[in-house]
Amino acid sequence: MPDVQTVLSDLARHIDISCVQAQHDRDDVDELARRAIAGGFVSAHVLPNWLPHLRERLAGSTVLAGSPVAFPSGGATTATKVAEATELLQLGAQELDVVVAIGRLRSGDDAYVERELIAVAEVVDGRVPLRAILEVGRLDDDAIRRGVDAAVAAGIPWIKTGTGWSGVPTTVAHIRLIAERAAGRAALKAAGGVRDIDTVREMARLGVTRFGMNADAALLAVSASKEKP
């Protein structure tokens, strides 16, 4: 796992930018691709129906194309999540982020969450990076810990903090809690309200190696990482 200095020395390669709001249109996706390529970001993410278009716009670049599963609520049935992950792989997804069944986790139905994540992980079968989105802004500390446990038990290699839709920013405290529970058993991605280099730096110190950010904030963070050790 890269250490904090490795992450900060080439920050763009540890950031993905996205257009995953309902209102984002073709022009937004085109601009996303342009900025991802120009900024040297590791990947760009769009809602599922835009994935083929994004792949076209990223052709010839090193930027990966990603998309979410069961976004943003996580409330789809397991069969629907499996079908969506299967289709996204067929459409050329190079990264997938699956939203856990948030309400089930809040209800203490950890076994359901784990079984569902296992089903998605079996479909992906290690072909692309797969992350479980916990949506920490909708969970208390106990549910966050149990969500980490379910993702690890299901063999999900990455844990991601949020969708960016909850309205509750991911904090350093969230990262500390997840990092302590994961204890190196999964890689960490921070997303949802991560905006400044000081936050990025502190989260990297706690083990975060990927960040999901809006393009403006990402560009500012990359610029600041080059100015401030």
C-alpha positions in Angstrom: 0.0 0.0 0.0 1.5 3.4 -0.9 2.5 5.6 2.0 1.4 9.2 2.4 4.3 10.7 0.6 3.8 8.4 -2.4 0.2 9.4 -2.6 0.8 13.1 -2.3 3.8 13.1 -4.7 1.5 11.9 -7.6 -1.9 12.9 -6.2 -3.7 13.0 -9.6 -3.1 9.2 -10.0 -4.9 8.7 -6.7 -8.0 10.7 -7.6 -11.0 10.0 -9.7 -13.5 12.6 -10.8 -17.1 12.0 -11.7 -20.4 13.1 -13.2 -22.9 11.0 -11.2 -25.7 13.5 -10.5 -29.1 12.8 -12.1 -28.9 16.1 -14.1 -25.5 15.5 -15.8 -25.9 15.4 -19.5 -23.8 14.6 -22.6 -21.9 17.9 -22.4 -21.0 17.3 -18.7 -19.7 13.8 -19.6 -17.6 15.2 -22.4 -16.2 17.8 -20.1 -15.5 15.2 -17.5 -13.5 13.1 -19.9 -11.6 16.2 -21.1 -10.7 17.3 -17.6 -9.8 13.7 -16.5 -7.3 13.4 -19.4 -5.9 16.9 -19.1 -5.5 16.5 -15.3 -3.9 13.0 -15.5 -6.5 11.6 -13.1 -6.6 7.8 -12.6 -10.3 7.4 -13.6 -13.6 9.1 -14.3 -17.0 7.8 -13.2 -20.4 8.3 -14.7 -23.9 6.8 -14.2 -24.4 3.5 -16.0 -26.2 4.7 -19.1 -23.3 7.0 -20.0 -20.5 4.4 -19.6 -20.2 3.5 -23.3 -20.1 7.2 -24.2 -17.4 7.8 -21.6 -15.3 4.9 -22.9 -15.4 6.5 -26.4 -14.3 9.9 -25.0 -11.4 8.3 -23.0 -10.2 6.2 -25.9 -6.4 6.4 -26.3 -5.8 7.8 -22.8 -4.7 6.2 -19.6 -7.8 7.2 -17.7 -10.0 4.4 -16.6 -13.8 4.4 -16.9 -15.9 3.6 -13.9 -19.5 3.4 -12.9 -21.6 2.7 -9.8 -23.9 -0.2 -9.0 -27.2 0.4 -7.2 -26.5 4.1 -7.0 -27.2 6.1 -4.9 -29.6 4.3 -2.5 -28.2 0.8 -2.5 -31.8 -0.4 -2.2 -32.0 -2.6 -5.3 -32.5 -6.3 -4.9 -29.4 -8.5 -5.0 -30.4 -9.9 -8.3 -30.7 -6.4 -9.8 -27.2 -5.5 -8.4 -25.7 -8.6 -9.9 -27.4 -7.9 -13.2 -26.2 -4.3 -13.2 -22.6 -5.3 -12.4 -22.7 -7.9 -15.1 -24.0 -5.4 -17.7 -21.5 -2.8 -16.7 -18.6 -5.2 -17.2 -20.0 -6.1 -20.6 -20.1 -2.3 -21.4 -16.5 -2.0 -20.5 -16.4 -0.8 -16.9 -12.9 -0.7 -15.6 -13.9 0.1 -12.0 -17.1 -0.6 -10.1 -18.4 0.9 -6.9 -21.4 -0.9 -5.4 -23.6 0.8 -2.8 -24.4 -1.5 0.1 -27.9 -2.1 1.3 -27.8 0.9 3.7 -31.2 0.3 5.2 -30.3 -3.3 5.9 -27.1 -2.3 7.6 -29.0 0.2 9.7 -31.4 -2.5 10.7 -28.6 -4.8 11.8 -29.1 -7.3 9.0 -25.4 -7.7 8.4 -25.8 -11.2 7.0 -27.9 -9.8 4.2 -25.3 -7.2 3.4 -22.5 -9.7 3.4 -24.4 -12.2 1.2 -25.2 -9.5 -1.3 -21.7 -8.2 -1.5 -20.5 -11.8 -2.0 -22.8 -12.2 -5.0 -21.5 -9.0 -6.6 -17.9 -10.0 -5.9 -18.4 -13.3 -7.5 -19.7 -11.7 -10.7 -16.7 -9.2 -10.8 -14.3 -12.0 -10.0 -11.4 -9.7 -9.6 -11.5 -8.5 -13.2 -11.8 -4.8 -12.2 -11.3 -2.9 -8.9 -14.5 -3.3 -6.8 -15.5 -1.0 -3.9 -18.3 -1.2 -1.3 -19.8 2.2 -0.7 -20.9 2.4 3.0 -22.5 5.9 2.8 -21.1 6.9 6.2 -23.3 10.0 6.5 -26.3 7.7 7.0 -24.7 5.3 9.5 -23.7 5.5 13.1 -20.3 4.3 14.3 -21.5 0.8 15.1 -23.1 0.4 11.6 -19.9 1.7 10.0 -17.9 -0.9 11.8 -20.3 -3.7 10.9 -20.3 -2.5 7.2 -16.5 -2.7 7.2 -16.8 -6.3 8.6 -19.4 -7.3 6.0 -17.3 -5.9 3.1 -14.1 -7.6 4.3 -15.9 -10.9 4.9 -17.3 -10.7 1.4 -13.9 -10.3 -0.1 -14.4 -6.8 -1.3 -10.9 -5.3 -1.8 -11.9 -1.7 -1.3 -14.1 0.3 1.0 -15.5 3.7 -0.1 -17.0 6.1 2.3 -19.9 7.7 0.3 -21.8 8.5 -2.8 -21.7 12.3 -2.5 -25.5 12.3 -2.5 -26.1 12.1 1.3 -25.3 15.7 2.0 -23.0 14.7 4.9 -19.3 15.1 4.1 -16.9 12.3 4.8 -14.7 13.4 7.7 -11.3 12.5 9.0 -13.1 10.9 12.0 -15.0 8.6 9.5 -11.7 7.6 7.9 -10.1 6.9 11.3 -13.0 4.7 12.3 -12.9 2.7 9.1 -9.1 2.4 9.0 -9.1 1.1 12.6 -11.8 -1.5 11.8 -10.4 -2.5 8.5 -6.9 -2.9 10.0 -5.3 -3.3 6.6 -7.8 -5.9 5.4 -9.1 -3.6 2.7 -7.9 -0.5 0.8 -9.7 2.8 1.5 -11.3 5.4 -0.8 -12.6 8.7 0.6 -15.4 10.4 -1.3 -18.2 12.8 -0.6 -17.3 16.3 0.5 -13.5 15.9 0.3 -12.5 19.3 -0.9 -9.1 20.6 0.4 -5.5 19.4 0.5 -5.2 19.5 4.3 -8.1 17.0 4.5 -6.6 14.9 1.7 -3.2 14.9 3.5 -4.7 13.8 6.9 -6.8 11.1 5.3 -3.7 9.8 3.4 -1.9 9.6 6.7 -4.6 7.3 7.9 -4.2 5.0 4.9 -6.5 6.4 2.2 -5.0 5.8 -1.2 -7.9 6.8 -3.5 -10.1 9.9 -3.4 -13.3 10.7 -5.2 -13.6 14.4 -5.8 -15.3 16.9 -8.0 -13.0 18.2 -10.8 -12.6 21.7 -9.4 -11.6 20.5 -5.9 -9.4 17.8 -7.4 -7.4 20.3 -9.5 -6.9 22.6 -6.6 -5.8 19.7 -4.4 -3.3 18.5 -7.0 -1.9 22.0 -7.4 -1.6 22.5 -3.6 0.1 19.1 -3.2 2.9 20.4 -5.4 3.3 23.6 -3.4 3.1 22.3 0.2 5.0 19.3 1.5 
